[in-house]
Amino acid sequence: MDKRSIFHWVVLVLSSLVLLFILAPLIGMVLDTTPAEFFETVRDEEVQDSVWLTLSVAFMATLVFSFMAIPFAWMMARYNFTGKQIVQGLIDLPIVLPHSAAGIALLGFISRDGLLGKAADAIGLNLVGNPVGIALAMAFVSLSFLINAARDGFAAVPERLEKAAMNLGATPLRMFFTVSLPLTWRNIASGFIMMFARGMSEFGAIVIIAYHPMTAPVLIYERFNQFGLSYARPASLFFILVALVIFIIIRVFSSRTNRTIKRASLNNY
Amino acid sequence: MLELKNISKSYNNFMLKDINLSIQKGEYFILLGRSGAGKSQLLELIAGLKSPDTGSIYLNGRDITGEKIQNRKTGMVFQDYAIFPHLTVYENIAYPLRIKKLKKEKIGNAVSEMAESVNIRHLLDRKINGLSGGEKQRVAVARTLVTSPDIILLDEPMASIDAPLRDDVRRLLRKINSMGITMMHVTHDYSEAVRLAHRVGVIHKGKILQVGDPDSVFSNPVNRFVARFAGIRNFFSVKINNQEGKTFAESVNCKYELPEGNYPDNGLMILKSDSINLSLKEQKDMNNCIEATVIEINRAESGYELLVDAGDRYHVLISKNETESFFLKAGKTVFLSFSPDSIRII
């Protein structure tokens, strides 16, 4: 390191500052929370319920929407059509939209006066203030991550592999499930995690669609609003730790699943 | 067997134009052309990966122009093999059989038998990533053969294979063809056509220029492009004259005697490099003997290739011994002679 130029030292200091910026608040939160406060929060049923609601709804929203998003991503990777750029812009729109505004827009769509709300009402389901409504809000703000990751994955699969599969007798559906999907699994898993994570952390859109039942971000906000920082801090720490454990498990699982495919793909194409 | 009738297809900056071609059962047909000539595009149309704008494709008398890819019975071996990287060799070969929903035991037997016939049985449990180019080629061929296609379409099968392994692949392709399987092979390599084909076609800028057996195509090329493909490098624009009962071809700088025959008034004179004799003394008994100056001496596959200037510039192939015994070097004066029968006018 002693032979490195000043530039390298500057880069090192700047990088350290960025890492510190990310870590400092989290470390501060850990240090400012006593074990007693933390375990009391962990035992709090309201907190447990909100964390479980957040995780389960985010997971279900990701899972259900992936059935539509993945074929859509394949289409975006494989076909060129008039207006493709506009469609891509629409996919990216939720990322740039203020999330409270997204919540307002979505509320108009799923409330009893809205198109989807009316249809749901017909079967006795009120989407507002309902986990289904929360799932829709989560999906709305996070779907772009899954579509974009899967689209990049499909685009990286050589099209001739799909053509070869069909030349060997596969129908388009079989080709998709036996060639395209297995070779894109890594990107899809990555997009799935990103969508799940983004949906789980959503606050702005959800708070407009459903204040109750409370997701973890809404609960943390409410505790902060009503009781202050020290009361919201242990719940935040608990939610962060649960999220971290889940992400590590999913990452390890998905990287094991994909290790062989990745190695083969890199070596051959 | 395979018949293409008036096939045309437009691409962004290229077009396949009015392709008519017929390939007989059991035939090994090679379509020669430079890259970008339209060879692979034509294979894709036959395999159904793309649809022609106009024209029809018949296979065994059946019109397959609008047939789905998976129902065509055309087995395609892609240039870079297109082997599935997430499957083992066994799974790759078994892939089309699983689609047919054959019993596991039957699949196992068929895969083993096919692997045996292309000498890759020892590789069946291997992943694709450790295989050599030749091994991948064999996997791709086995995977196609196991579907029992009516015709095998080979897209530049030697392109990604190291030179020492090409003989093995040629042997394999000959063996497959000798089993009665019809093959259509596209390549840019003239020597592949000479070594493998029963008949060849030459395609240029989306149009098939000439079709025939290799001898007739390469001995009687219809134009300069086909001649170049056949490795001919001596071309001269000539006017044909008759003088004193003899026929002569006159270029800007030289005059050549031709054998008797009917010729156009103007044409392109073609002379193979290995049809020219080189000597240090004038061969007065020869009808066509001209003085020339050596310009360049370059190594060739066997011996040397000389570029000489006799008014017209010639490429002449000579042996290593001749080069040494004549003490050839740039600037030396030599004499070229060739029989009138070795001249072709197109």
Interface residues (C-beta under 8 A of the other chain):
Chain A: P158 R160 L161 K163 A164 A165 M166 N167 L168 G169 A170 T171 R174 T178 V179 P182 L183 T260 I261 R263 A264 S265 N267 N268 Y269
Chain B: A47 G48 L49 I69 Q70 T74 G75 M76 F78 D80 A82 I83 F84 P85 H86 Y95 P96 I99 K100 K127 I128 N129 R143 T144 T147
